[in-house]
């Protein structure tokens, strides 16, 4: 899992009809919260989490933001 601080996100563009938002993420913010690992390790961990259904899905941005704040 990669932790993304809300302060590192910047909204770039919205697609209201498709309910999508394009964001830019500051790498400095990500580096500050996450331990250094190789990209291969991060990808392998993400694949394992996905295979084990160890992830959360959200039906709204409000629910996602509430989870990010917790």
Biopython code that builds the backbone (N, CA, C, O; Angstrom):
import numpy as np
from Bio.PDB.StructureBuilder import StructureBuilder

atoms = [
    (1, "UNK", "N", (0.843, -1.171, 0.000)),
    (1, "UNK", "CA", (0.000, 0.000, 0.000)),
    (1, "UNK", "C", (0.889, 1.236, 0.000)),
    (1, "UNK", "O", (1.904, 1.285, 0.696)),
    (2, "UNK", "N", (0.509, 2.204, -0.766)),
    (2, "UNK", "CA", (1.208, 3.483, -0.790)),
    (2, "UNK", "C", (0.303, 4.509, -0.120)),
    (2, "UNK", "O", (-0.849, 4.680, -0.519)),
    (3, "UNK", "N", (0.818, 5.184, 0.886)),
    (3, "UNK", "CA", (0.054, 6.216, 1.578)),
    (3, "UNK", "C", (0.205, 7.529, 0.825)),
    (3, "UNK", "O", (1.319, 7.952, 0.517)),
    (4, "UNK", "N", (-0.919, 8.169, 0.529)),
    (4, "UNK", "CA", (-0.905, 9.442, -0.190)),
    (4, "UNK", "C", (-1.536, 10.506, 0.699)),
    (4, "UNK", "O", (-2.730, 10.431, 0.991)),
    (5, "UNK", "N", (-0.757, 11.498, 1.137)),
    (5, "UNK", "CA", (-1.335, 12.553, 1.970)),
    (5, "UNK", "C", (-2.242, 13.461, 1.129)),
    (5, "UNK", "O", (-1.926, 13.771, -0.020)),
    (6, "UNK", "N", (-3.350, 13.875, 1.699)),
    (6, "UNK", "CA", (-4.268, 14.750, 0.970)),
    (6, "UNK", "C", (-3.601, 16.051, 0.550)),
    (6, "UNK", "O", (-3.959, 16.631, -0.475)),
    (7, "UNK", "N", (-2.641, 16.510, 1.332)),
    (7, "UNK", "CA", (-1.949, 17.756, 0.985)),
    (7, "UNK", "C", (-1.082, 17.601, -0.262)),
    (7, "UNK", "O", (-0.667, 18.598, -0.853)),
    (8, "UNK", "N", (-0.805, 16.360, -0.667)),
    (8, "UNK", "CA", (0.019, 16.114, -1.849)),
    (8, "UNK", "C", (-0.814, 16.043, -3.130)),
    (8, "UNK", "O", (-0.260, 16.013, -4.229)),
    (9, "UNK", "N", (-2.145, 16.016, -2.992)),
    (9, "UNK", "CA", (-3.029, 15.913, -4.160)),
    (9, "UNK", "C", (-3.413, 17.285, -4.688)),
    (9, "UNK", "O", (-3.667, 18.216, -3.924)),
    (10, "UNK", "N", (-3.451, 17.391, -6.000)),
    (10, "UNK", "CA", (-3.938, 18.612, -6.638)),
    (10, "UNK", "C", (-4.830, 18.203, -7.805)),
    (10, "UNK", "O", (-4.400, 17.497, -8.717)),
    (11, "UNK", "N", (-6.069, 18.656, -7.760)),
    (11, "UNK", "CA", (-7.021, 18.320, -8.812)),
    (11, "UNK", "C", (-6.643, 19.053, -10.094)),
    (11, "UNK", "O", (-6.431, 20.266, -10.086)),
    (12, "UNK", "N", (-6.560, 18.304, -11.201)),
    (12, "UNK", "CA", (-6.177, 18.882, -12.482)),
    (12, "UNK", "C", (-7.404, 19.100, -13.366)),
    (12, "UNK", "O", (-7.574, 20.158, -13.971)),
    (13, "UNK", "N", (-8.248, 18.080, -13.426)),
    (13, "UNK", "CA", (-9.372, 18.132, -14.363)),
    (13, "UNK", "C", (-10.485, 17.218, -13.873)),
    (13, "UNK", "O", (-10.220, 16.205, -13.226)),
    (14, "UNK", "N", (-11.743, 17.575, -14.182)),
    (14, "UNK", "CA", (-12.909, 16.751, -13.818)),
    (14, "UNK", "C", (-13.650, 16.324, -15.067)),
    (14, "UNK", "O", (-13.770, 17.081, -16.031)),
    (15, "UNK", "N", (-14.145, 15.095, -15.032)),
    (15, "UNK", "CA", (-15.045, 14.574, -16.055)),
    (15, "UNK", "C", (-16.377, 14.290, -15.367)),
    (15, "UNK", "O", (-16.609, 13.161, -14.935)),
    (16, "UNK", "N", (-17.267, 15.293, -15.252)),
    (16, "UNK", "CA", (-18.507, 15.111, -14.487)),
    (16, "UNK", "C", (-19.397, 13.984, -15.017)),
    (16, "UNK", "O", (-20.003, 13.258, -14.230)),
    (17, "UNK", "N", (-19.479, 13.835, -16.322)),
    (17, "UNK", "CA", (-20.348, 12.794, -16.873)),
    (17, "UNK", "C", (-19.855, 11.397, -16.532)),
    (17, "UNK", "O", (-20.655, 10.476, -16.362)),
    (18, "UNK", "N", (-18.548, 11.238, -16.433)),
    (18, "UNK", "CA", (-17.968, 9.929, -16.133)),
    (18, "UNK", "C", (-17.625, 9.763, -14.651)),
    (18, "UNK", "O", (-17.123, 8.714, -14.246)),
    (19, "UNK", "N", (-17.890, 10.784, -13.846)),
    (19, "UNK", "CA", (-17.562, 10.776, -12.417)),
    (19, "UNK", "C", (-16.088, 10.463, -12.178)),
    (19, "UNK", "O", (-15.753, 9.637, -11.329)),
    (20, "UNK", "N", (-15.215, 11.122, -12.925)),
    (20, "UNK", "CA", (-13.778, 10.914, -12.788)),
    (20, "UNK", "C", (-13.087, 12.241, -12.520)),
    (20, "UNK", "O", (-13.527, 13.301, -12.966)),
    (21, "UNK", "N", (-11.986, 12.148, -11.775)),
    (21, "UNK", "CA", (-11.157, 13.305, -11.478)),
    (21, "UNK", "C", (-9.714, 12.924, -11.795)),
    (21, "UNK", "O", (-9.261, 11.839, -11.429)),
    (22, "UNK", "N", (-8.999, 13.805, -12.468)),
    (22, "UNK", "CA", (-7.578, 13.597, -12.740)),
    (22, "UNK", "C", (-6.809, 14.442, -11.736)),
    (22, "UNK", "O", (-7.016, 15.652, -11.639)),
    (23, "UNK", "N", (-5.907, 13.787, -10.978)),
    (23, "UNK", "CA", (-5.143, 14.478, -9.945)),
    (23, "UNK", "C", (-3.656, 14.363, -10.198)),
    (23, "UNK", "O", (-3.177, 13.427, -10.838)),
    (24, "UNK", "N", (-2.949, 15.335, -9.681)),
    (24, "UNK", "CA", (-1.496, 15.325, -9.690)),
    (24, "UNK", "C", (-1.064, 15.055, -8.255)),
    (24, "UNK", "O", (-1.641, 15.609, -7.319)),
    (25, "UNK", "N", (-0.052, 14.206, -8.075)),
    (25, "UNK", "CA", (0.402, 13.848, -6.737)),
    (25, "UNK", "C", (1.858, 14.269, -6.575)),
    (25, "UNK", "O", (2.708, 13.929, -7.398)),
    (26, "UNK", "N", (2.133, 15.000, -5.525)),
    (26, "UNK", "CA", (3.492, 15.434, -5.220)),
    (26, "UNK", "C", (4.310, 14.240, -4.724)),
    (26, "UNK", "O", (3.917, 13.577, -3.764)),
    (27, "UNK", "N", (5.434, 13.966, -5.366)),
    (27, "UNK", "CA", (6.266, 12.844, -4.932)),
    (27, "UNK", "C", (6.939, 13.130, -3.593)),
    (27, "UNK", "O", (7.261, 12.199, -2.854)),
    (28, "UNK", "N", (7.153, 14.397, -3.273)),
    (28, "UNK", "CA", (7.745, 14.733, -1.978)),
    (28, "UNK", "C", (6.837, 14.296, -0.834)),
    (28, "UNK", "O", (7.307, 13.791, 0.186)),
    (29, "UNK", "N", (5.525, 14.496, -1.011)),
    (29, "UNK", "CA", (4.570, 14.077, 0.009)),
    (29, "UNK", "C", (4.542, 12.577, 0.180)),
    (29, "UNK", "O", (4.436, 12.077, 1.299)),
    (30, "UNK", "N", (4.637, 11.855, -0.920)),
    (30, "UNK", "CA", (4.643, 10.390, -0.862)),
    (30, "UNK", "C", (5.925, 9.900, -0.187)),
    (30, "UNK", "O", (5.873, 8.996, 0.647)),
    (31, "UNK", "N", (7.053, 10.475, -0.531)),
    (31, "UNK", "CA", (8.327, 10.075, 0.065)),
    (31, "UNK", "C", (8.331, 10.312, 1.570)),
    (31, "UNK", "O", (8.917, 9.537, 2.327)),
    (32, "UNK", "N", (7.672, 11.393, 2.002)),
    (32, "UNK", "CA", (7.656, 11.741, 3.418)),
    (32, "UNK", "C", (6.919, 10.689, 4.242)),
    (32, "UNK", "O", (7.296, 10.443, 5.387)),
    (33, "UNK", "N", (5.870, 10.059, 3.689)),
    (33, "UNK", "CA", (5.048, 9.115, 4.451)),
    (33, "UNK", "C", (5.400, 7.649, 4.244)),
    (33, "UNK", "O", (5.003, 6.809, 5.051)),
    (34, "UNK", "N", (6.116, 7.326, 3.209)),
    (34, "UNK", "CA", (6.361, 5.927, 2.873)),
    (34, "UNK", "C", (7.841, 5.585, 2.972)),
    (34, "UNK", "O", (8.711, 6.388, 2.634)),
    (35, "UNK", "N", (8.102, 4.372, 3.445)),
    (35, "UNK", "CA", (9.476, 3.897, 3.499)),
    (35, "UNK", "C", (9.986, 3.650, 2.086)),
    (35, "UNK", "O", (9.225, 3.296, 1.185)),
    (36, "UNK", "N", (11.261, 3.839, 1.916)),
    (36, "UNK", "CA", (11.853, 3.604, 0.600)),
    (36, "UNK", "C", (11.868, 2.109, 0.296)),
    (36, "UNK", "O", (12.336, 1.306, 1.104)),
    (37, "UNK", "N", (11.354, 1.746, -0.867)),
    (37, "UNK", "CA", (11.364, 0.377, -1.345)),
    (37, "UNK", "C", (11.622, 0.430, -2.845)),
    (37, "UNK", "O", (11.473, 1.469, -3.487)),
    (38, "UNK", "N", (12.005, -0.694, -3.370)),
    (38, "UNK", "CA", (12.165, -0.720, -4.811)),
    (38, "UNK", "C", (10.800, -0.800, -5.458)),
    (38, "UNK", "O", (9.844, -1.280, -4.849)),
    (39, "UNK", "N", (10.707, -0.336, -6.678)),
    (39, "UNK", "CA", (9.441, -0.359, -7.398)),
    (39, "UNK", "C", (8.932, -1.790, -7.549)),
    (39, "UNK", "O", (7.726, -2.024, -7.474)),
    (40, "UNK", "N", (9.833, -2.749, -7.761)),
    (40, "UNK", "CA", (9.436, -4.152, -7.878)),
    (40, "UNK", "C", (8.756, -4.648, -6.609)),
    (40, "UNK", "O", (7.763, -5.373, -6.682)),
    (41, "UNK", "N", (9.282, -4.263, -5.440)),
    (41, "UNK", "CA", (8.679, -4.673, -4.176)),
    (41, "UNK", "C", (7.280, -4.095, -4.027)),
    (41, "UNK", "O", (6.358, -4.794, -3.606)),
    (42, "UNK", "N", (7.120, -2.832, -4.369)),
    (42, "UNK", "CA", (5.815, -2.177, -4.261)),
    (42, "UNK", "C", (4.806, -2.847, -5.182)),
    (42, "UNK", "O", (3.674, -3.109, -4.776)),
    (43, "UNK", "N", (5.206, -3.126, -6.417)),
    (43, "UNK", "CA", (4.299, -3.763, -7.382)),
    (43, "UNK", "C", (3.936, -5.170, -6.930)),
    (43, "UNK", "O", (2.773, -5.566, -7.022)),
    (44, "UNK", "N", (4.908, -5.929, -6.447)),
    (44, "UNK", "CA", (4.628, -7.288, -5.985)),
    (44, "UNK", "C", (3.688, -7.294, -4.788)),
    (44, "UNK", "O", (2.790, -8.132, -4.705)),
    (45, "UNK", "N", (3.889, -6.370, -3.868)),
    (45, "UNK", "CA", (2.989, -6.274, -2.716)),
    (45, "UNK", "C", (1.576, -5.901, -3.157)),
    (45, "UNK", "O", (0.598, -6.445, -2.642)),
    (46, "UNK", "N", (1.470, -4.977, -4.106)),
    (46, "UNK", "CA", (0.154, -4.575, -4.606)),
    (46, "UNK", "C", (-0.539, -5.740, -5.303)),
    (46, "UNK", "O", (-1.741, -5.938, -5.124)),
    (47, "UNK", "N", (0.200, -6.512, -6.093)),
    (47, "UNK", "CA", (-0.377, -7.680, -6.774)),
    (47, "UNK", "C", (-0.854, -8.718, -5.763)),
    (47, "UNK", "O", (-1.925, -9.305, -5.925)),
    (48, "UNK", "N", (-0.063, -8.942, -4.725)),
    (48, "UNK", "CA", (-0.448, -9.897, -3.683)),
    (48, "UNK", "C", (-1.702, -9.425, -2.957)),
    (48, "UNK", "O", (-2.626, -10.210, -2.742)),
    (49, "UNK", "N", (-1.741, -8.153, -2.580)),
    (49, "UNK", "CA", (-2.930, -7.605, -1.919)),
    (49, "UNK", "C", (-4.168, -7.773, -2.795)),
    (49, "UNK", "O", (-5.236, -8.135, -2.301)),
    (50, "UNK", "N", (-4.028, -7.512, -4.083)),
    (50, "UNK", "CA", (-5.153, -7.641, -5.006)),
    (50, "UNK", "C", (-5.593, -9.101, -5.112)),
    (50, "UNK", "O", (-6.790, -9.388, -5.091)),
    (51, "UNK", "N", (-4.642, -10.021, -5.226)),
    (51, "UNK", "CA", (-4.962, -11.443, -5.339)),
    (51, "UNK", "C", (-5.654, -11.960, -4.083)),
    (51, "UNK", "O", (-6.519, -12.833, -4.165)),
    (52, "UNK", "N", (-5.278, -11.427, -2.924)),
    (52, "UNK", "CA", (-5.873, -11.847, -1.657)),
    (52, "UNK", "C", (-7.124, -11.048, -1.295)),
    (52, "UNK", "O", (-7.682, -11.219, -0.211)),
    (53, "UNK", "N", (-7.557, -10.183, -2.200)),
    (53, "UNK", "CA", (-8.711, -9.289, -1.973)),
    (53, "UNK", "C", (-8.500, -8.413, -0.744)),
    (53, "UNK", "O", (-9.443, -8.106, -0.016)),
    (54, "UNK", "N", (-7.266, -8.021, -0.528)),
    (54, "UNK", "CA", (-6.913, -7.177, 0.605)),
    (54, "UNK", "C", (-6.877, -5.711, 0.166)),
    (54, "UNK", "O", (-5.822, -5.076, 0.160)),
    (55, "UNK", "N", (-8.037, -5.195, -0.198)),
    (55, "UNK", "CA", (-8.147, -3.811, -0.633)),
    (55, "UNK", "C", (-9.567, -3.332, -0.382)),
    (55, "UNK", "O", (-10.457, -4.134, -0.098)),
    (56, "UNK", "N", (-9.776, -2.057, -0.484)),
    (56, "UNK", "CA", (-11.096, -1.469, -0.259)),
    (56, "UNK", "C", (-11.563, -0.777, -1.529)),
    (56, "UNK", "O", (-10.761, -0.237, -2.290)),
    (57, "UNK", "N", (-12.861, -0.801, -1.745)),
    (57, "UNK", "CA", (-13.443, -0.056, -2.858)),
    (57, "UNK", "C", (-14.418, 0.961, -2.273)),
    (57, "UNK", "O", (-14.964, 0.766, -1.188)),
    (58, "UNK", "N", (-14.622, 2.030, -3.001)),
    (58, "UNK", "CA", (-15.492, 3.097, -2.535)),
    (58, "UNK", "C", (-16.469, 3.465, -3.632)),
    (58, "UNK", "O", (-16.117, 3.483, -4.811)),
    (59, "UNK", "N", (-17.699, 3.757, -3.236)),
    (59, "UNK", "CA", (-18.728, 4.110, -4.214)),
    (59, "UNK", "C", (-18.859, 5.621, -4.387)),
    (59, "UNK", "O", (-19.580, 6.090, -5.268)),
    (60, "UNK", "N", (-18.166, 6.375, -3.550)),
    (60, "UNK", "CA", (-18.232, 7.829, -3.688)),
    (60, "UNK", "C", (-16.924, 8.458, -3.222)),
    (60, "UNK", "O", (-16.183, 7.877, -2.429)),
    (61, "UNK", "N", (-16.661, 9.639, -3.724)),
    (61, "UNK", "CA", (-15.468, 10.372, -3.318)),
    (61, "UNK", "C", (-15.532, 10.724, -1.832)),
    (61, "UNK", "O", (-14.506, 10.758, -1.153)),
    (62, "UNK", "N", (-16.724, 10.981, -1.338)),
    (62, "UNK", "CA", (-16.904, 11.320, 0.074)),
    (62, "UNK", "C", (-16.437, 10.170, 0.964)),
    (62, "UNK", "O", (-15.765, 10.395, 1.971)),
    (63, "UNK", "N", (-16.795, 8.925, 0.592)),
    (63, "UNK", "CA", (-16.367, 7.762, 1.364)),
    (63, "UNK", "C", (-14.854, 7.581, 1.301)),
    (63, "UNK", "O", (-14.225, 7.253, 2.307)),
    (64, "UNK", "N", (-14.268, 7.794, 0.125)),
    (64, "UNK", "CA", (-12.813, 7.686, -0.031)),
    (64, "UNK", "C", (-12.107, 8.720, 0.835)),
    (64, "UNK", "O", (-11.145, 8.393, 1.530)),
    (65, "UNK", "N", (-12.568, 9.943, 0.801)),
    (65, "UNK", "CA", (-11.944, 11.016, 1.590)),
    (65, "UNK", "C", (-12.070, 10.728, 3.077)),
    (65, "UNK", "O", (-11.130, 10.977, 3.832)),
    (66, "UNK", "N", (-13.213, 10.209, 3.513)),
    (66, "UNK", "CA", (-13.385, 9.853, 4.922)),
    (66, "UNK", "C", (-12.386, 8.771, 5.330)),
    (66, "UNK", "O", (-11.823, 8.826, 6.424)),
    (67, "UNK", "N", (-12.167, 7.794, 4.459)),
    (67, "UNK", "CA", (-11.186, 6.731, 4.759)),
    (67, "UNK", "C", (-9.769, 7.293, 4.785)),
    (67, "UNK", "O", (-8.974, 6.897, 5.638)),
    (68, "UNK", "N", (-9.437, 8.192, 3.886)),
    (68, "UNK", "CA", (-8.110, 8.791, 3.863)),
    (68, "UNK", "C", (-7.842, 9.617, 5.117)),
    (68, "UNK", "O", (-6.700, 9.708, 5.570)),
    (69, "UNK", "N", (-8.876, 10.210, 5.673)),
    (69, "UNK", "CA", (-8.722, 11.005, 6.897)),
    (69, "UNK", "C", (-8.597, 10.128, 8.133)),
    (69, "UNK", "O", (-8.071, 10.581, 9.149)),
    (70, "UNK", "N", (-9.062, 8.893, 8.077)),
    (70, "UNK", "CA", (-9.028, 8.033, 9.273)),
    (70, "UNK", "C", (-7.679, 7.402, 9.498)),
    (70, "UNK", "O", (-7.499, 6.656, 10.460)),
]
sb = StructureBuilder()
sb.init_structure("model")
sb.init_model(0)
sb.init_chain("A")
sb.init_seg("    ")
for serial, (resi, resn, name, xyz) in enumerate(atoms, 1):
    if name == "N":
        sb.init_residue(resn, " ", resi, " ")
    sb.init_atom(name, np.array(xyz, "f"), 0.0, 1.0, " ", f" {name:<3s}", serial, name[0])
structure = sb.get_structure()
